């Protein structure tokens, strides 16, 4: 079983303006199921499609299974079976040997930026860039599955 261990932080947008991402990609994702115990997500990421199943988070770890699917299938699943779309641009930045994924949200979540770092262990020590702000890992409002049903602009 694949285990995802990640920490999530708010981004200081003023400091972020000074950063040059190594790569950026547009992402659209929606949820077939949002439940506290499990989520099933469909995503388009650039020219690729994915379906992802995630289990309940315990601390900052949870089971995750992700599979590439045909892009057109991802579009059709979103169109026919999903009602809440999350749109964002993901920027990748390497800092002290770790890749940070910085999500700049659009649409109903416009104005929100979060940075995530995937870890190899719950207690892994890592350095944080200056543009990384408050840790929101434990705040479920910032989970993409929750942003799909209660967008940032409605808070």
N, CA, C and O atoms as a DFTB+ gen file, in Angstrom:
620 C
 N C O
     1  1       0.849      -1.172       0.000
     2  2       0.000       0.000       0.000
     3  2       0.897       1.238       0.000
     4  3       1.897       1.296       0.716
     5  1       0.524       2.223      -0.812
     6  2       1.250       3.493      -0.857
     7  2       0.775       4.388       0.285
     8  3      -0.423       4.490       0.547
     9  1       1.711       5.027       0.953
    10  2       1.388       5.948       2.038
    11  2       1.896       7.342       1.639
    12  3       3.052       7.510       1.251
    13  1       1.016       8.320       1.744
    14  2       1.380       9.706       1.484
    15  2       1.605      10.381       2.834
    16  3       0.745      10.342       3.714
    17  1       2.772      10.998       2.980
    18  2       3.076      11.788       4.176
    19  2       3.402      13.188       3.687
    20  3       4.400      13.395       2.996
    21  1       2.559      14.150       4.045
    22  2       2.820      15.506       3.578
    23  2       2.459      16.532       4.640
    24  3       1.590      16.313       5.485
    25  1       3.149      17.648       4.568
    26  2       2.835      18.801       5.393
    27  2       2.389      19.917       4.464
    28  3       2.917      20.066       3.361
    29  1       1.409      20.704       4.916
    30  2       0.819      21.758       4.100
    31  2       0.930      23.085       4.843
    32  3       0.672      23.170       6.044
    33  1       1.325      24.126       4.093
    34  2       1.540      25.451       4.662
    35  2       0.874      26.526       3.807
    36  3       0.715      26.362       2.597
    37  1       0.492      27.609       4.442
    38  2       0.075      28.784       3.693
    39  2       1.324      29.425       3.096
    40  3       2.431      29.244       3.603
    41  1       1.133      30.175       2.015
    42  2       2.239      30.834       1.332
    43  2       2.139      32.342       1.545
    44  3       1.064      32.928       1.410
    45  1       3.253      32.954       1.873
    46  2       3.331      34.408       1.960
    47  2       3.419      34.918       0.518
    48  3       4.459      34.790      -0.127
    49  1       2.336      35.490       0.024
    50  2       2.262      35.861      -1.388
    51  2       3.230      36.974      -1.762
    52  3       3.685      37.026      -2.904
    53  1       3.556      37.865      -0.833
    54  2       4.526      38.914      -1.136
    55  2       5.917      38.329      -1.366
    56  3       6.611      38.730      -2.301
    57  1       6.329      37.384      -0.522
    58  2       7.630      36.742      -0.708
    59  2       7.610      35.793      -1.904
    60  3       8.626      35.616      -2.576
    61  1       6.463      35.191      -2.167
    62  2       6.344      34.266      -3.297
    63  2       6.618      34.982      -4.620
    64  3       7.147      34.372      -5.549
    65  1       6.269      36.256      -4.718
    66  2       6.484      37.021      -5.956
    67  2       7.949      37.041      -6.383
    68  3       8.247      37.285      -7.552
    69  1       8.856      36.789      -5.459
    70  2      10.287      36.792      -5.753
    71  2      10.798      35.426      -6.228
    72  3      11.966      35.298      -6.594
    73  1       9.937      34.415      -6.224
    74  2      10.337      33.041      -6.539
    75  2      10.119      32.758      -8.020
    76  3       9.116      33.170      -8.603
    77  1      11.072      32.049      -8.619
    78  2      10.945      31.585     -10.004
    79  2      10.756      30.063      -9.961
    80  3      11.722      29.330      -9.748
    81  1       9.514      29.578     -10.163
    82  2       9.299      28.126     -10.136
    83  2      10.080      27.426     -11.250
    84  3      10.323      27.998     -12.312
    85  1      10.463      26.188     -10.983
    86  2      11.164      25.391     -11.986
    87  2      10.210      24.879     -13.058
    88  3      10.593      24.674     -14.210
    89  1       8.960      24.679     -12.652
    90  2       7.954      24.146     -13.570
    91  2       6.589      24.528     -13.023
    92  3       6.402      24.636     -11.811
    93  1       5.635      24.733     -13.927
    94  2       4.253      25.013     -13.529
    95  2       3.321      24.234     -14.446
    96  3       3.595      24.072     -15.635
    97  1       2.217      23.756     -13.883
    98  2       1.242      23.003     -14.669
    99  2      -0.158      23.322     -14.156
   100  3      -0.369      23.471     -12.953
   101  1      -1.109      23.425     -15.077
   102  2      -2.497      23.659     -14.693
   103  2      -3.159      22.343     -14.324
   104  3      -2.959      21.321     -14.980
   105  1      -3.956      22.389     -13.255
   106  2      -4.640      21.203     -12.742
   107  2      -6.116      21.524     -12.575
   108  3      -6.487      22.587     -12.077
   109  1      -6.946      20.586     -12.999
   110  2      -8.377      20.627     -12.708
   111  2      -8.700      19.306     -12.049
   112  3      -8.305      18.245     -12.532
   113  1      -9.423      19.373     -10.941
   114  2      -9.777      18.133     -10.251
   115  2     -11.147      18.261      -9.626
   116  3     -11.596      19.345      -9.254
   117  1     -11.792      17.120      -9.527
   118  2     -13.116      17.057      -8.929
   119  2     -13.223      15.719      -8.208
   120  3     -12.385      14.833      -8.377
   121  1     -14.267      15.594      -7.406
   122  2     -14.374      14.440      -6.518
   123  2     -15.605      13.615      -6.811
   124  3     -16.717      14.135      -6.895
   125  1     -15.388      12.304      -6.966
   126  2     -16.487      11.351      -7.078
   127  2     -17.035      11.039      -5.692
   128  3     -18.213      10.715      -5.539
   129  1     -16.165      11.141      -4.679
   130  2     -16.560      10.850      -3.295
   131  2     -15.719      11.686      -2.345
   132  3     -14.491      11.697      -2.436
   133  1     -16.381      12.383      -1.434
   134  2     -15.677      13.070      -0.342
   135  2     -16.314      12.590       0.954
   136  3     -17.472      12.887       1.250
   137  1     -15.551      11.864       1.692
   138  2     -16.003      11.241       2.929
   139  2     -14.834      11.345       3.908
   140  3     -13.684      11.297       3.471
   141  1     -15.075      11.484       5.194
   142  2     -13.949      11.576       6.131
   143  2     -13.005      10.369       6.068
   144  3     -11.815      10.496       6.359
   145  1     -13.531       9.206       5.691
   146  2     -12.700       8.008       5.645
   147  2     -12.025       7.779       4.304
   148  3     -11.035       7.053       4.219
   149  1     -12.569       8.411       3.230
   150  2     -11.983       8.164       1.911
   151  2     -12.435       9.230       0.921
   152  3     -13.525       9.789       1.037
   153  1     -11.567       9.500      -0.058
   154  2     -11.934      10.378      -1.161
   155  2     -11.534       9.693      -2.456
   156  3     -10.549       8.958      -2.516
   157  1     -12.323       9.951      -3.490
   158  2     -11.983       9.486      -4.830
   159  2     -11.985      10.715      -5.728
   160  3     -13.003      11.385      -5.900
   161  1     -10.812      10.991      -6.294
   162  2     -10.597      12.205      -7.061
   163  2     -10.271      11.874      -8.513
   164  3      -9.592      10.891      -8.808
   165  1     -10.773      12.721      -9.414
   166  2     -10.400      12.662     -10.823
   167  2      -9.664      13.957     -11.114
   168  3     -10.098      15.033     -10.703
   169  1      -8.539      13.850     -11.830
   170  2      -7.706      15.028     -12.059
   171  2      -7.177      15.053     -13.481
   172  3      -6.826      14.023     -14.056
   173  1      -7.129      16.260     -14.032
   174  2      -6.342      16.488     -15.241
   175  2      -5.174      17.358     -14.831
   176  3      -5.329      18.356     -14.128
   177  1      -4.014      16.959     -15.282
   178  2      -2.772      17.661     -14.943
   179  2      -2.013      17.811     -16.243
   180  3      -1.361      16.880     -16.716
   181  1      -2.111      19.015     -16.818
   182  2      -1.535      19.186     -18.147
   183  2      -2.275      18.290     -19.128
   184  3      -3.497      18.372     -19.247
   185  1      -1.541      17.436     -19.830
   186  2      -2.139      16.547     -20.836
   187  2      -2.349      15.134     -20.305
   188  3      -2.474      14.198     -21.094
   189  1      -2.392      14.959     -18.984
   190  2      -2.565      13.639     -18.387
   191  2      -3.811      13.614     -17.507
   192  3      -4.225      14.636     -16.960
   193  1      -4.398      12.427     -17.384
   194  2      -5.539      12.223     -16.510
   195  2      -5.175      11.238     -15.419
   196  3      -4.333      10.362     -15.617
   197  1      -5.822      11.385     -14.245
   198  2      -5.544      10.508     -13.110
   199  2      -6.819      10.255     -12.331
   200  3      -7.733      11.080     -12.314
   201  1      -6.862       9.102     -11.690
   202  2      -7.869       8.835     -10.667
   203  2      -7.090       8.470      -9.404
   204  3      -6.131       7.700      -9.449
   205  1      -7.519       9.033      -8.292
   206  2      -6.793       8.858      -7.031
   207  2      -7.774       8.495      -5.925
   208  3      -8.846       9.087      -5.802
   209  1      -7.383       7.515      -5.127
   210  2      -8.167       7.100      -3.965
   211  2      -7.296       7.335      -2.739
   212  3      -6.169       6.847      -2.660
   213  1      -7.837       8.093      -1.779
   214  2      -7.092       8.379      -0.550
   215  2      -7.924       7.950       0.651
   216  3      -9.147       8.089       0.661
   217  1      -7.236       7.427       1.661
   218  2      -7.895       7.030       2.898
   219  2      -7.843       8.133       3.934
   220  3      -7.359       9.233       3.666
   221  1      -8.350       7.829       5.127
   222  2      -8.374       8.789       6.234
   223  2      -6.947       9.134       6.653
   224  3      -6.078       8.266       6.742
   225  1      -6.731      10.418       6.906
   226  2      -5.429      10.881       7.386
   227  2      -5.294      10.609       8.872
   228  3      -6.223      10.837       9.646
   229  1      -4.128      10.121       9.259
   230  2      -3.747       9.971      10.660
   231  2      -2.466      10.765      10.804
   232  3      -1.439      10.415      10.223
   233  1      -2.529      11.852      11.590
   234  2      -1.447      12.847      11.658
   235  2      -1.286      13.393      10.243
   236  3      -2.233      13.958       9.695
   237  1      -0.107      13.238       9.640
   238  2       0.077      13.750       8.282
   239  2       0.282      12.625       7.271
   240  3       0.848      12.845       6.200
   241  1      -0.185      11.404       7.613
   242  2      -0.050      10.241       6.731
   243  2      -1.416       9.682       6.364
   244  3      -2.363       9.737       7.148
   245  1      -1.494       9.144       5.153
   246  2      -2.716       8.449       4.745
   247  2      -2.424       7.559       3.549
   248  3      -1.503       7.830       2.779
   249  1      -3.211       6.494       3.391
   250  2      -3.032       5.646       2.216
   251  2      -3.458       6.398       0.959
   252  3      -4.431       7.152       0.965
   253  1      -2.710       6.177      -0.112
   254  2      -3.019       6.844      -1.374
   255  2      -2.700       5.909      -2.537
   256  3      -1.639       5.286      -2.582
   257  1      -3.638       5.826      -3.473
   258  2      -3.451       5.057      -4.692
   259  2      -3.796       5.966      -5.861
   260  3      -4.903       6.499      -5.930
   261  1      -2.854       6.144      -6.780
   262  2      -3.094       7.026      -7.918
   263  2      -2.751       6.286      -9.201
   264  3      -1.723       5.617      -9.295
   265  1      -3.641       6.421     -10.197
   266  2      -3.465       5.719     -11.458
   267  2      -3.702       6.671     -12.618
   268  3      -4.652       7.454     -12.608
   269  1      -2.835       6.598     -13.614
   270  2      -3.037       7.403     -14.806
   271  2      -4.164       6.783     -15.634
   272  3      -4.239       5.565     -15.797
   273  1      -5.026       7.640     -16.145
   274  2      -6.124       7.215     -17.013
   275  2      -6.087       8.092     -18.260
   276  3      -5.453       9.147     -18.241
   277  1      -6.744       7.690     -19.334
   278  2      -6.762       8.540     -20.524
   279  2      -7.348       9.917     -20.196
   280  3      -8.314      10.032     -19.441
   281  1      -6.749      10.951     -20.776
   282  2      -7.177      12.328     -20.514
   283  2      -8.652      12.512     -20.815
   284  3      -9.366      13.143     -20.036
   285  1      -9.123      11.973     -21.931
   286  2     -10.540      12.132     -22.285
   287  2     -11.447      11.456     -21.259
   288  3     -12.528      11.968     -20.966
   289  1     -11.027      10.320     -20.710
   290  2     -11.811       9.671     -19.649
   291  2     -11.906      10.575     -18.419
   292  3     -12.965      10.678     -17.801
   293  1     -10.793      11.229     -18.064
   294  2     -10.806      12.143     -16.916
   295  2     -11.788      13.286     -17.170
   296  3     -12.568      13.644     -16.287
   297  1     -11.750      13.856     -18.374
   298  2     -12.697      14.932     -18.710
   299  2     -14.142      14.454     -18.603
   300  3     -14.996      15.162     -18.070
   301  1     -14.410      13.270     -19.101
   302  2     -15.782      12.728     -19.085
   303  2     -16.238      12.416     -17.658
   304  3     -17.381      12.699     -17.298
   305  1     -15.354      11.837     -16.846
   306  2     -15.717      11.554     -15.455
   307  2     -16.061      12.850     -14.723
   308  3     -17.046      12.910     -13.987
   309  1     -15.251      13.878     -14.926
   310  2     -15.529      15.169     -14.287
   311  2     -16.852      15.731     -14.791
   312  3     -17.674      16.205     -14.006
   313  1     -17.048      15.677     -16.085
   314  2     -18.264      16.261     -16.691
   315  2     -19.535      15.562     -16.218
   316  3     -20.522      16.227     -15.903
   317  1     -19.525      14.229     -16.164
   318  2     -20.752      13.483     -15.896
   319  2     -20.987      13.111     -14.430
   320  3     -22.128      12.867     -14.038
   321  1     -19.941      13.063     -13.625
   322  2     -20.109      12.533     -12.272
   323  2     -19.686      13.463     -11.144
   324  3     -19.862      13.124      -9.973
   325  1     -19.133      14.624     -11.469
   326  2     -18.622      15.522     -10.433
   327  2     -19.304      16.881     -10.534
   328  3     -19.613      17.351     -11.629
   329  1     -19.535      17.508      -9.380
   330  2     -20.191      18.808      -9.389
   331  2     -19.272      19.944      -8.951
   332  3     -19.504      21.091      -9.330
   333  1     -18.267      19.666      -8.187
   334  2     -17.413      20.718      -7.642
   335  2     -15.992      20.608      -8.179
   336  3     -15.279      19.642      -7.908
   337  1     -15.603      21.610      -8.938
   338  2     -14.297      21.609      -9.582
   339  2     -13.315      22.492      -8.806
   340  3     -13.650      23.603      -8.396
   341  1     -12.109      21.979      -8.617
   342  2     -11.015      22.750      -8.032
   343  2     -10.022      23.001      -9.165
   344  3      -9.545      22.070      -9.814
   345  1      -9.722      24.286      -9.386
   346  2      -8.783      24.674     -10.433
   347  2      -7.585      25.365      -9.789
   348  3      -7.734      26.215      -8.912
   349  1      -6.394      24.980     -10.245
   350  2      -5.191      25.560      -9.666
   351  2      -4.017      25.419     -10.630
   352  3      -4.042      24.615     -11.562
   353  1      -3.010      26.210     -10.380
   354  2      -1.734      26.050     -11.061
   355  2      -0.752      25.545     -10.025
   356  3      -0.595      26.146      -8.962
   357  1      -0.090      24.437     -10.336
   358  2       0.901      23.871      -9.409
   359  2       2.286      24.297      -9.878
   360  3       2.681      24.061     -11.020
   361  1       3.005      24.928      -8.968
   362  2       4.374      25.359      -9.227
   363  2       5.316      24.450      -8.431
   364  3       5.054      24.156      -7.265
   365  1       6.392      24.012      -9.047
   366  2       7.379      23.173      -8.376
   367  2       8.636      23.984      -8.091
   368  3       9.162      24.675      -8.963
   369  1       9.106      23.884      -6.848
   370  2      10.293      24.600      -6.407
   371  2      11.132      23.647      -5.556
   372  3      10.616      23.021      -4.630
   373  1      12.405      23.539      -5.864
   374  2      13.317      22.742      -5.039
   375  2      14.007      23.661      -4.047
   376  3      14.557      24.700      -4.413
   377  1      13.968      23.256      -2.778
   378  2      14.626      24.025      -1.718
   379  2      15.354      23.042      -0.813
   380  3      14.735      22.165      -0.211
   381  1      16.643      23.191      -0.724
   382  2      17.504      22.347       0.108
   383  2      17.213      20.861      -0.090
   384  3      17.048      20.106       0.868
   385  1      17.154      20.467      -1.356
   386  2      17.031      19.060      -1.723
   387  2      15.627      18.483      -1.694
   388  3      15.447      17.306      -2.006
   389  1      14.630      19.271      -1.330
   390  2      13.244      18.787      -1.289
   391  2      12.401      19.590      -2.281
   392  3      12.594      20.793      -2.454
   393  1      11.465      18.893      -2.925
   394  2      10.565      19.567      -3.855
   395  2       9.322      20.031      -3.121
   396  3       8.654      19.257      -2.435
   397  1       9.027      21.314      -3.280
   398  2       7.811      21.920      -2.745
   399  2       6.832      22.081      -3.884
   400  3       7.193      22.563      -4.958
   401  1       5.585      21.676      -3.655
   402  2       4.499      21.879      -4.612
   403  2       3.659      23.040      -4.100
   404  3       3.039      22.955      -3.040
   405  1       3.646      24.116      -4.862
   406  2       2.926      25.314      -4.457
   407  2       1.699      25.447      -5.341
   408  3       1.811      25.621      -6.555
   409  1       0.532      25.363      -4.727
   410  2      -0.725      25.440      -5.463
   411  2      -1.307      26.843      -5.370
   412  3      -1.591      27.350      -4.285
   413  1      -1.475      27.453      -6.531
   414  2      -2.102      28.762      -6.668
   415  2      -3.516      28.504      -7.187
   416  3      -3.695      28.113      -8.340
   417  1      -4.505      28.721      -6.348
   418  2      -5.884      28.361      -6.675
   419  2      -6.569      29.438      -7.508
   420  3      -6.252      30.624      -7.418
   421  1      -7.520      28.984      -8.320
   422  2      -8.300      29.862      -9.185
   423  2      -9.784      29.621      -8.921
   424  3     -10.146      28.810      -8.068
   425  1     -10.630      30.320      -9.649
   426  2     -12.077      30.125      -9.527
   427  2     -12.559      30.458      -8.129
   428  3     -12.187      31.490      -7.571
   429  1     -13.382      29.594      -7.559
   430  2     -13.992      29.828      -6.243
   431  2     -12.979      29.801      -5.093
   432  3     -13.304      30.183      -3.969
   433  1     -11.752      29.351      -5.375
   434  2     -10.700      29.327      -4.357
   435  2      -9.619      30.372      -4.632
   436  3      -8.531      30.317      -4.058
   437  1      -9.928      31.316      -5.507
   438  2      -8.976      32.373      -5.865
   439  2      -8.519      33.119      -4.604
   440  3      -9.315      33.385      -3.703
   441  1      -7.235      33.446      -4.559
   442  2      -6.680      34.150      -3.406
   443  2      -5.984      33.222      -2.423
   444  3      -5.334      33.687      -1.487
   445  1      -6.112      31.929      -2.621
   446  2      -5.481      30.951      -1.728
   447  2      -4.241      30.378      -2.398
   448  3      -4.268      30.011      -3.572
   449  1      -3.157      30.306      -1.640
   450  2      -1.935      29.621      -2.075
   451  2      -1.446      28.769      -0.927
   452  3      -1.304      29.245       0.199
   453  1      -1.187      27.496      -1.220
   454  2      -0.631      26.593      -0.215
   455  2       0.585      25.874      -0.789
   456  3       0.678      25.638      -1.993
   457  1       1.498      25.537       0.088
   458  2       2.705      24.795      -0.282
   459  2       2.685      23.463       0.443
   460  3       2.405      23.398       1.640
   461  1       2.984      22.406      -0.291
   462  2       3.030      21.070       0.297
   463  2       4.406      20.470       0.077
   464  3       5.051      20.700      -0.946
   465  1       4.837      19.700       1.053
   466  2       6.077      18.953       0.943
   467  2       5.773      17.514       1.315
   468  3       5.176      17.246       2.358
   469  1       6.188      16.582       0.455
   470  2       6.004      15.161       0.753
   471  2       7.241      14.659       1.469
   472  3       8.372      14.986       1.109
   473  1       6.995      13.853       2.498
   474  2       8.064      13.377       3.361
   475  2       8.192      11.864       3.294
   476  3       7.285      11.162       2.846
   477  1       9.341      11.381       3.751
   478  2       9.582       9.941       3.812
   479  2       9.203       9.353       5.166
   480  3       9.040       8.141       5.300
   481  1       9.065      10.221       6.171
   482  2       8.701       9.778       7.518
   483  2       8.003      10.925       8.237
   484  3       8.264      12.094       7.954
   485  1       7.116      10.588       9.165
   486  2       6.384      11.611       9.925
   487  2       7.329      12.587      10.621
   488  3       7.041      13.781      10.699
   489  1       8.443      12.090      11.119
   490  2       9.354      12.936      11.899
   491  2      10.535      13.465      11.091
   492  3      11.515      13.941      11.664
   493  1      10.449      13.385       9.766
   494  2      11.543      13.873       8.925
   495  2      11.765      15.375       9.164
   496  3      10.816      16.153       9.248
   497  1      13.025      15.751       9.268
   498  2      13.396      17.150       9.457
   499  2      13.678      17.755       8.089
   500  3      14.336      17.132       7.255
   501  1      13.184      18.965       7.856
   502  2      13.391      19.634       6.571
   503  2      13.430      21.136       6.779
   504  3      12.908      21.655       7.766
   505  1      14.053      21.824       5.839
   506  2      14.147      23.279       5.889
   507  2      12.958      23.887       5.160
   508  3      12.470      23.330       4.177
   509  1      12.496      25.037       5.650
   510  2      11.371      25.736       5.026
   511  2      11.858      27.013       4.368
   512  3      12.618      27.772       4.970
   513  1      11.426      27.257       3.131
   514  2      11.772      28.523       2.479
   515  2      11.108      29.696       3.208
   516  3      10.143      29.509       3.949
   517  1      11.630      30.895       2.993
   518  2      11.102      32.091       3.652
   519  2       9.648      32.353       3.306
   520  3       8.929      32.936       4.117
   521  1       9.186      31.940       2.122
   522  2       7.812      32.204       1.690
   523  2       6.798      31.220       2.269
   524  3       5.603      31.339       1.998
   525  1       7.254      30.259       3.054
   526  2       6.350      29.302       3.702
   527  2       5.867      29.905       5.014
   528  3       6.666      30.328       5.851
   529  1       4.536      29.938       5.183
   530  2       3.937      30.525       6.381
   531  2       3.434      29.475       7.358
   532  3       4.115      28.487       7.633
   533  1       2.236      29.701       7.877
   534  2       1.652      28.840       8.905
   535  2       1.386      27.422       8.406
   536  3       0.966      27.213       7.268
   537  1       1.642      26.459       9.284
   538  2       1.360      25.058       8.997
   539  2      -0.146      24.827       9.137
   540  3      -0.718      25.072      10.199
   541  1      -0.791      24.351       8.054
   542  2      -2.237      24.088       8.067
   543  2      -2.533      22.615       7.783
   544  3      -3.634      22.265       7.357
   545  1      -1.544      21.764       8.022
   546  2      -1.702      20.331       7.755
   547  2      -2.930      19.762       8.457
   548  3      -3.672      18.979       7.862
   549  1      -3.152      20.138       9.692
   550  2      -4.253      19.576      10.486
   551  2      -5.578      20.302      10.280
   552  3      -6.595      19.881      10.831
   553  1      -5.593      21.372       9.506
   554  2      -6.812      22.145       9.279
   555  2      -7.528      21.611       8.040
   556  3      -7.108      21.884       6.915
   557  1      -8.588      20.864       8.236
   558  2      -9.267      20.183       7.126
   559  2      -9.857      21.130       6.091
   560  3     -10.144      20.706       4.972
   561  1     -10.046      22.407       6.435
   562  2     -10.583      23.359       5.452
   563  2      -9.684      23.483       4.232
   564  3     -10.152      23.802       3.139
   565  1      -8.383      23.228       4.419
   566  2      -7.421      23.382       3.332
   567  2      -7.242      22.127       2.495
   568  3      -6.489      22.141       1.522
   569  1      -7.914      21.049       2.849
   570  2      -7.870      19.842       2.018
   571  2      -8.593      20.139       0.710
   572  3      -9.661      20.751       0.712
   573  1      -8.019      19.713      -0.391
   574  2      -8.638      19.966      -1.686
   575  2     -10.058      19.429      -1.759
   576  3     -10.926      20.041      -2.382
   577  1     -10.294      18.293      -1.128
   578  2     -11.648      17.717      -1.141
   579  2     -12.633      18.636      -0.433
   580  3     -13.803      18.692      -0.811
   581  1     -12.180      19.354       0.585
   582  2     -13.051      20.307       1.277
   583  2     -13.185      21.610       0.505
   584  3     -14.250      22.228       0.501
   585  1     -12.099      22.031      -0.154
   586  2     -12.168      23.236      -0.986
   587  2     -13.138      23.041      -2.152
   588  3     -13.678      24.011      -2.684
   589  1     -13.356      21.794      -2.544
   590  2     -14.316      21.502      -3.622
   591  2     -15.743      21.749      -3.178
   592  3     -16.573      22.172      -3.982
   593  1     -16.050      21.490      -1.896
   594  2     -17.423      21.633      -1.415
   595  2     -17.642      22.940      -0.637
   596  3     -18.764      23.444      -0.581
   597  1     -16.583      23.483      -0.043
   598  2     -16.689      24.767       0.658
   599  2     -15.466      25.612       0.264
   600  3     -14.457      25.644       0.968
   601  1     -15.590      26.291      -0.880
   602  2     -14.456      27.047      -1.427
   603  2     -13.968      28.164      -0.526
   604  3     -14.721      28.705       0.284
   605  1     -12.709      28.496      -0.678
   606  2     -12.026      29.516       0.112
   607  2     -12.768      30.845       0.092
   608  3     -12.846      31.512       1.123
   609  1     -13.315      31.248      -1.048
   610  2     -13.985      32.540      -1.153
   611  2     -15.296      32.585      -0.356
   612  3     -15.865      33.663      -0.184
   613  1     -15.783      31.447       0.129
   614  2     -17.022      31.419       0.915
   615  2     -16.755      31.444       2.420
   616  3     -17.704      31.463       3.204
   617  1     -15.508      31.445       2.836
   618  2     -15.181      31.413       4.270
   619  2     -15.523      32.740       4.922
   620  3     -15.319      32.908       6.124
